[in-house]
Amino acid sequence: MPNLFFSFFLSRPNSQFLFVVTFTTFLVNCVEYDVLFANRAVNHTGPGQNPLDRNKVTLPDAILPSQQCTQRIQDNSWIIFLLIMAAIFWIYRLVKVFCNVLSYWEIRQFYIKALKIRMDELCNFTWQEVQGRLISLQREQQMCIHKKELTELDIYHRILRFKNYMVAMINKSLLPVQLQLPLLGNVVFLTQGLKYNFELILFWGPGSLFQNKWNLHPKYKRSGNRLELAQQLSRVILLMGLANLLLCPFILVWQVLYAFFSYTEVIRREPGSLGARRWSLWGRLYLRHFNELNHELYGRLGRGYKPTSKYMNSFTSPLLTVLAKNIAFFSGSVLAVLIALTVYDEDVLTVQHILTAITVLGVVITITRSFIPDEHMVWCPEQLLQCMLAHIHYMPDHWRGNANKSETRDEVAQLFQYKAVFILEELLSPIVTPFILIFLLRNKSLEIIDFFRNFTVEVVGVGDICSFAQMDIRRHGNPTWLSEGQTEASIYQQAENGKTELSLMHFTIKNPRWQPPQESSVFISHLKEKVQHDAQGGPSTQLLLSQAPLCTSLQSNESATGTDNLLASVLAHPILTASGLQGRDHRFIPPSTAASAAASVLASLSTSQLAHPSRGRSHGLLPSSVHPESTMYRSDRTIIDSMTNSDSRIRSNTLHSEFASAEMSLHAIYLHELHQQSSHPQRASGQWQNPVPMRDLHTNTGFQAHSGLSSSISMPTPVHLGQWQEEEEEEEDENDQEINSGSTPKQGAGSSC
């Protein structure tokens, strides 16, 4: 535990802030740059001094004595003012760190004494196990005096109170993060600094809407003085914007210095890392379910990283490709000559700026090569987009059937941005944030007041929460998302993009012991019946996993897990049937859609555990170590034995998590298909899948470029640059301007489905 607290202290930005301020002050006041750059000669004299070394510049020669350095600082009033400002901020952050340490110490004691979990064992506990102990403790000791029992949803509401409000406001497009700019068009701008200001104004800052961490101020719950409250909020926003404008120079200097110290060495060593992508901060809020914890969100987006990267890489600009090839050739030619001259005579390195030229040319070559597509790759944007959907769970309706268009690519780029764009936006944030607050957010004051009044409910033992977080189908459901006849919500009350329905399914799957309220239970039962009905007309699970030749090729022992094969089969089956492929028994496979394939697999979940409870080895989708209640469906259909040969060796907790994720992916595919059928009945639901010649599919290695299939256990890790914290809230940004709006899917260099 001492190591944990020591790591906590080092992980705080206070130590880095103190170093940056101290080191920058030293560089500005204590270095003699004329000596360092050899603009002024030095003369070392003394007994025993080698005459050849008298004019040699050493590092101590370029550093001023401490007294002279101190005098320089004292004579510069501007430096003193900046140091005072930095000291005030550092003390403020230090106080916050100590307050957090006290809170973490209380949490530590609670885990040890109340939950009976030792600190050395904590890393081996899953969240469900910790949550189960907490619920049991409430029954025994009545920690919360206002209610007898705590539910899983109560715990999530306490943890994610403010986060659920932010997700709801992004879902209802209440926060002004989408800007219409001349020439650039629609731009999404949400940085850590801007988000910090939103939370400061709305939740916990001076003049915020909440009077404490769990209760909205009573005056905001009454509609009588909404105009007065809106004016009051407008003044708070104005003052916050002016404060940001006043502090803009200081924050901007800090951002530039921090970015320089964090990224310069990484860019020199690995320039291509700037072309890596990351989920933007806006994307994390847009794609987040209600009541989804950080680790659940990060795991889900991590599984969607590969298919999303492949989709974005399926676009390129032919003009940009030609320019990149020529620049790489010219730079490589010059670099080759310089290297050859250096090998021939190392004195070439003593020529002024020759090392700089070699370094810059190497960086240019690395960057330009990232814009040259792989000529052997085969891309199928529609299938990659659907595989994205299986993991991210949300996408606008107009993406469907338009995956090969640059407009769709640009919108995906707003969710999945370049690392370089993230850095640029954070550098621009101190300048842009004051104007967004003053000119855009102030105009939303009345809408914000109405939102918190209309969508805040008080839950006994929890406090005030966002009503969307209750996942109440009757109050916030959308009729086009299988809620028709079950919801009374107006358009204003409905969550967009099926957020209520998908969040309910996600929470139910992640918390199988949770007992949903009546309205939610009706929706879940209706969905089960719909799945069972569609499964009757869909392909059998055995056919999905064994008869389709392309899916059978994925069954090799060395690679895929059960969940990989499962999703690959569902995503590939409509393509195979549309191509007129014959099964293993040489019989024609009838055409089907992703909805029927997903329904067929969903109806097969957890069958063998009920039919054969005494078996020592599982023969179904889930291994025997996973509790039967972990899945939502029960039926008489089973899944082939070959799926569990490798799964039986994996820990049950990991399996439960992975198969729960796969189940939610299938639900996302299924609900989106039903939504399209409901919203656009004139479209055939199978229109999503375009017929693809089998020879094109086989030209790619392992089909994974089409299915986007990545192991849900070994998630890809995005390249991290420097130490800029990419938290989820905090974290983790923003904009699609870095991508050429005139680009098209890769053609010529590679093949396209």
N, C-alpha and C positions, 0 to 999 in steps of 0.2 A: 504493500500500500504506500509506503514512502516514495517508491519509484513512480507510482501513479500521480501523486501530488507534485512531485518534481517535474514530471512530464507536463502536467497541467500548467505549471508556471512558465515553462519554456515555450509551450505552445501558444501562450497569450501574445498578442502583438506588442505588449509593452516593452519587452526586451529588444525586439527589432526596431521599434520606434526610437528607443533610447540610443541604440547603436547608429541608426541612420542620422539622427540629429548630431550626435557627437562626432561621427566620422566626417559628415559634411562640413561642420564647423572647423574641424582640423584641416580639411583640404582647402578651405577658403582662406584661412588665416595663418596656417603654420607651415606652408610649403612654399619654397622659393623656386618658382617655376622658371625663372631665367637661368638658374643653375641646372635645373632638371632638363631643360631643353637645350642646354649648352650654348645659350645666348650670351652667357658671361663665363669667362674662364676662371678656373680655380687653380690655386698654386699651393701645393702641399710642401712645406719646408720643415726641416727638422733633422736631427742627427739620425743617421741610419736610413734615411728615406731614399728609396731607389729613384734615381733621376727620371727613369722612364715612367714612373707612377705619379710624378708631381702634378701633372695636368689631368689625371684620371678622376672622373666624377664618381663619387660613392653616394649611397643613399643618405647617410647622415649629412652630407654636404647640402642636400636639397631641403632638409628639415631645419626650421628655425629653432633656436633655444627656447625653452619653456617660458622664460621671462619675456622675451621678445614677442612670443606668440600671445601670451596673456595681455601684453600691452596693446597689441593690435586689436584684440577683441574689445578691450575697454575703451579704445578710441573710436570704435565704430558703434554709434548709438543704434543704428538699424539692426545690427547683429544682436545687440543686447535685447532689443524689443522682441525679436523673433525667438530668442532663447527663453525669455520670460513667458511668451505665449506657449511655446513647446513644453515648458516646465509645468504650466497650469494644466495643460491637456494631459500630460503624463501622470501627474498626481491624481487627476480625475479618473483616468483609466486604472491606476494602481488601487484606488479605493474600490472600484468596481471589481477588480480581481480578488481582493480580500473578501468582499461580500460574497462573491461566488464561491470562494474557498469554504467559507462558513456554511453556505448552503450545501455544497458537495459533502462536507463533513457530516451534516445532519442526514443526508441521503445515505451515506456510508453506514452510519449507525443504524438507520432504519433497516437497511438490507441485512445487516449482521444480526441485530437483536430481534426484529419483528418478523422478517421474512426467512430468517435462519439460513442465509446464503453468505458463505465466507467469500472474501474478496478474491482469494486465489481460485475459487470455483466459479466466479461470476461469468467469466468469458465462456464457460461451457453450458450456460443456461440459455435456452431460447426465450424470446419475448413471451410466447404463450405460457411457458412454465412460470415465469416471474408473475405474469398477469393472473394466472390461476392461484398462486400463493397469496396474492394481494386480495383477491375476491374471497378466498377462504378466511383470511385474517379479518376481513370486515364482518363476516358472520360470527367469528369468535369474540372479537373485542369491540365491535361497534365503533370503529374509528370515526366514521362519518355519522354524527348523531341525528341527522335529518332523515335518514332512510335506513332500513334494516339491511338491505343488500345492495352492493354495487354491481353493475353490469359491465360487460366489456365496453359497451358504448359510453357509459359514464366515464370510464378511465380515459378513453380516447378524447372525449369532449374536454376533459380537464387539461390534457396535454396539448391539444390542437385547437384551443379556443380561438386565438387570434389568427392562426393559420387558416382555419376554415372560413373565417370572414374574408381573408385575402383571396382565397380560391374562389369564393362566391362572387366577389367584386370583379375579379378578372373574368369569370364566366359570364357575368351580366354586362361586361364592357363598361364598368363604372369608372375605373381608374384611367386617366388619360395617358396611356402608354403607346397608343397607336397614333402616329402623327402623319399628316399629309404634307409633304414638303415639295417645293418646286423642283422639277427635274428628277428627283429621287422617288416620288410617288409615296406609297404607303410604307412607313418606316416604324418599326417597333423599337422603342427605347426604354429599357428598364434596367438600371444599374443597381449595384449594392447601395450606393449613396442615395439614389432616388427612393429606393424601397425603404431604406432606413428613415427617410423623412416621412414617407407615408405612414409607417408604423408609429413614429414619434407623434404625429399629428392626431392619429385616430385612436391609439390604444394606450400609450403609457407616458406621453410627454406632458408638459404643462399645458393646460387647456384642452386636453384630449377628451374624447367622448366617454371614456371609462373612468369611473371614480376610484377603482382599484383593479386588481388583476382578475376579478371574477364578476363584477357587476357594472352594467352600463348605468350612467348617471340617470336618475329617475326622470329628469326633465326632458330627456331625449326620447322617452317612451310615450310622451303626450303629444298629440297633434295640434293642440291649440296654439302653441307659440312656435310653430315650425319655421316661419319666416324670420323671427327674431333669432332663433338658434342658428339658422343658416347664415345670417349676417355676422353673428358671433364667430362661427367657424371660419367664415371668409376672412375675418380680421386675423384670426390665429394663423391661417395659411399665409396671409400677406406678411405678417411679422416673421414667420419661418422662412419665407422666400427672401425677404430682405436680409435676414441673418445669414442665409446661405450666400447671398450676393456679397455681403461684407467680408465673409470668410473665404470667398472664392480664391483670392490669390494665394492664401496660405495652404488651403487644401490642394490647389493645383500644384504648387511646388512640392508638397509632400507626395502626391500621386506620381509626379514625374521622377522624383528621386527614388521612390520605392520601386517603380517599374524598372528604372535603370539598374539599380543594384540587384533586382531579382532576376531579370531576364537577359541581361547582356551576355553573361557567360554561357547561358543555355543556348541562346541564338547563335553564338559563335561556334559552339560545339555541335549543335544539332539544329541547323536553320529550318529544316523541314518540319520541325515541331510547331512552327507558327501556322502551318497548313492543317494541323490536326483540328478536329471539331469537338465541340462540347455542347451539352444541352444548355440553352440559354436560361437565364433567370425567369424570363417570361414563359419560356417553354415548360419549365418545371412547375409553374403555377397553373398554366393552361392544361397541362396533362395530368395534374395531380387529382386523385379522387378526394372527395370529402372523407375525412377520418382515415387518412393514409399517413402512417408514420414515416419518418425520414428514411429509415433503413428499408422499408417496403418500397418506397418510391425509388431510391437509388438502385435497388436490386432489379426492379422492373425496367427502368431506363437503361441500366447496364445491359440487360438482355436484348434491348432494342438497339443498342449502339451499332452492332455490325450490320444488320439489314438497313438501318438508316444511312450509315456511311456508304454502303454499296449503292443505295438509291441515289444519293447525292453525287457519287462518283460516276454514275451513268450519264451525267450531263457534262458537256464540254463545249467550248467555243472553237470551231475550226480555225478561225483567225488567230485566237490565242495560242492554239496548239502549234501553228506554223511559226509564230513569233517566238514561242518558247524554244522550239527546236533550233531556230537560227541563233538566238541569243546563247543557248547552251553550246552550240558549235563554236561560235566566235570566242566565247569566254574560255572554253576548253582548249582552243588552239593557242591562245595567248598563255594560258596557264601551263600548257605542255612545254612551250618554249622556255618559260621562266624556270620550270623544274629542270629541264635539260641543261640550261646554263648553270644552274646551281650545282647539279651533279658534276658537271665538267670542272667548275671552279667555285669553291665555296665562298670566295671573296665577293661573289655577286650579292650575297646576303648583306654585305656591309653597305651596299648602295642605299641611299635614303629612300624610304617608303617601299622598298621591294617586298618586305614581309607583309606590309599592309596590302599591297596589290595582290599577292598570292592569297591572302585570307579573304579579301573581298571577292575575288574571282571564284574561289571555292564556294562561298556562300551563294553567289549568283547562280552557279551551276546547280547547286542543290535545290534552290527555290524553283528555277525554271523546269527542272525535271519533274517536279510535282505537278506541273500543268500538262505533262505529256501523258496521254492515256495508254493503257496496256493494249496493244493491238490484238492480243489473243483473247481478251475478255469478251464474254457474251452477256448482254444486258437485257432484262425484261422488266421495264419500269413498273408495269401494272402488278406483276407478282411481287416485286420487291416492296411496293407500297402496301400491299395487303399483308405481307409478312411484318412490315413495320407496325401496321394496325394491330396485329396479334399481340404486340408487346406494349405499345404506347396507349392503346385502347380508345383513342380519340382522334378524329379527323373530320374536317368539314365535308359536307355532302358534295360540294362541287369538285373535290379531288377525284371522285370516283369516275373512272373512264378518261381522266385527263392527266394521268401520271406522267405522260411524255411531254407535257407542255412546260414551258419555262415559268409560267405564272405559278403553277403548282410547286415547282422546284423552289421558287423564290419564297413562297409561304412556308415550305418545310425549312428553308434556311433561317427563317425567323425563330424557329424552335431549336435548330441545330446549327449553331454558328461556328465560324472559324475562331480559333484561339486568338488570332491577330485582331479580329473584330472586337472580341471581348476586351482585349487590352486597350484598344483605341477608344472604345466607349467608356471604359473606366477613367481614361485620361480626360475625356471630354465632359464627364459627369459633373465636375464642379462648375463648369460654365453653363451647361444646359439645364441642370436641376433647378436653379432659381427661377428661370423663365417658365418652366413647366408648372411650378408651384404658383407663381404669380398670375400667369395668363391663362392657364388651362384648368388646374385643379380648383381654383377659386370659383370658376363658373359652374363647377359640379357640387357646390356646397349644399344647395337645396336637395339635390338628388341623393347625396350622401346621408343627409339627415333623414330623409324619407326611407332610405334603405335600412338604416339601423333601427328605425322605429317599426317598420313593417316586417323585418326579417330577424328580429331578436325575440327569443322566448326564454323564459326562466325555467330551469329544470331543478327540482328539489335535490339538494346535496351536491349540485354541480355549479349552479349560478347561471348567469346569462350566457347564452350561446347563439350562434347563427342557426336559424330554423332550417336552412338547407342541410346542415350537418345532421339533422335527424333523419334524413333520407326518407321523408314522408312522401310516399307516392301520391296520396290523396291531395296533399297541399302543394307539392312541387313537381309532380310527374308530368310527362309530356305524352300526349295521346299517340304520337307517331313512334314512340319507343315502347310499344306493347302495354301502355298504360290506359288505353282507350276504355272508357267505362269505369275506370278506377280512380280517376283524378278529377278534382274540381278546380284545378288551378287555371287562372287566367294566363294570358301570354306574359304579363308582367311577373307572375309568380312562378312560371315554369323555368326550370334550369335548362340551359342551352346544351345542345350536343349530347343529350341523354345522360347528363352528369348525375342526376339523381338515381336513375335505374342502374347505370354501370357502377356507381359508388356502392349502392346497396348490394349488388352481386359480389363486388370485391370484398366488402366487409364481411358478408356472410361466409364466403369461402375461406377468408383468412381467420375467422373466428367461428369455427363450426359449432361451438357450444352456446353461442349467443341465441337467445330467443327473440326473434323480431316481433314488433307490435303487430296488431291485427291487419292493418292496411298493407304493411310490408309482406306479411305472410301470404296474403291473398295474391299479391303480385308474384311472389316466388312460386306459389302453387300453380298459378296460371302459366308461368314460364316452363315449369316442369311438364305440365300437360302438353304444351306446345312442342316442347322438345321430343317427348315421347311420340307425339303424333307425326312429326316430321321425320323422326327416325324410322318409322315404319316404311316410308317410301324412299329412304336413303340407302346408300350402300352399306353392307355389313362391315363391322370393324375388321373382321378377318380379311375381307377383300381389300380394305384400305391399307392394311399393313403387310399383306403377303402377295396379293394377286397383281397389283400394279407393278410392272417391271422396274420402273424408276424408283419407286419407294422400296422395293426389295433390295435394290443395290445399296441402299442406305443402312441395311440391317447388319453390316459387317461388325464383328465383335470389337474391332480396334477403335471404332469411332463412336457411333451415336449411342446416346442413352435412350431410354424409353420415351421420354418427353420429346426428344428431338424427332424420333421416328413418328411420333403421334402427330405433331404439328406439320411435319413434312408431308405426311399422307393426306391430311385434310387440305393443305394448300395446293398439293400437286394433283389431287384426284380430278378436279374439274378440268384441268388442262388435258389430262390423259383421256378422259371420256370425250372431250371436245375434239381430240385428235383422232378419234375412231380407233383407239388402241384395243387390242384383244387381251384378254386375261391369260393367266398361266394355263388354263384348261382350253385355250383357243376359242373361248366363247366371247361374244361381243359384250363389252361393259356398257351398260346403259348410261346415257348422259346424266349428270347430276351437278348440283351447285355446291358452293362452299357451305351454305346454310344446312343442306341436308347431310353433308359429310360431317360437319361439326355436331349436328344433332345426333347422328348415329354414334359418334364417339362419346358424347356427353351421356347418352342413355346407357352406355356400357360401363360407366365408372363404378368401381367398388362392388361389382357383381359377385365375384368369387368369395369375398369375405363373408357375405351373407349366406351364399349357397353352400360353402364348405368352411364353416368356422373352425373345424378341428384340424385342418390341414397344416402341416408344419411349414409348407412352402407355398407362397402365393402364386396363383396362376392368373391373376387379373392385372388390371392396370396398376393398382397400388399394391405394394408389398404387404405382407401380413403384419409387419411391425407398425404399419400406419393404422390408426384407429378407423373403424368403419365410418364413424360420423364425420370424418374429415371431408367427405365429398357429399354432394347434394343429391345424387341420383342413385336409384336402385332399379335394377332390371335383371332379366334372365340372360342377358347377352354377356359373353366373356371375350377376353382378348388373348391372343396366342401366347404360348408359354415362352417363346423366344425373347419376349421383351424383358423379362425379369432376370435373365442370366447374369447380366452385369449389375442390375439394380439391387439384387439381393445382397451385394457386398457393401452397399452404401448405407450410411447411418440413417435410421428411420426419421430423425428430425429433418435432415437435409432432403430426404425423399419427399416427406410431407410438404415441405416448402416448395420443392420443384414441381411436384404434381399439382399442387394447389395453383401455382402460377400457370401451368399448362391448362388447367381447367378454366381459369379466368381468361386466358387467351382465346380459348374456344368460345367462351361466352361473348367476348367482345366481337369476334367474327360473326357469330350467330345473330347477336342483337343488331349489329350494323346491317346485316343482310335483311333482317325483318324490317328495320327502319326504312331501308331503301324500297322495299316492296310496298310499304305503307305510304311513303311519301311520293313515290313515282310508280304507281301500279302499271303504267304503260310500259315501263322498262322490264325486260326479262331479267330476273335476278341473276341469271347466268351470264349477262352481258359483261359483268366484271372480268370474267376470264376470257381472254381472247384466245382463239385456237392457235396453237404453236406447233410447228413441225417438230417431230421428235428428234430429227437430226440436229436442230439448233440447240435443243436442250442438252444433248449429249456432248456437244462441242465444249461445253464448260466443264470444269473439273468438279465432279461430285455433286453437280446440280445446286450447290449451295449459293451460287450467285442468284439463282432464281427463287429458291425457297427462302433465302435469307436465313437459313437454318443455322443457328449457333448453339453450342452447348449451353444450356441454362445453368450448368454448374460452374463451368470455367468462363466467367464473364470477361469480355474485353476490358482492358484498362486504358482510358484515354491518356494521352501524353500530358503530363503536368509540367507547367513552366513556372519556375520560381516558387515563391511562397505566398502568392496572393490567395487569400482564403477563398475557396469556391464553395461556400456553404450553400445550403439549399435555399434559405431565406435570403440570405446574405449571398448565398451562393447562387449560387450556382446557377443574357444577358441579352439576346437582344436583337439583332438587326441583320438584314440580309443584303446590305449594300455591297459587300465585297464580291458578290457573284455577278458575273456579266449577264445583264438582263437579256441579252440577245443570244444566249447559248442554247444549244439543242442537245437532245440525247446523242450519245456517242454513236457515230456512224462512220463507216470507212475504216477508222482505226480499229474498231471492234464490231461485233454483230449486235443486232437488237432484235428482240422478240417482236 
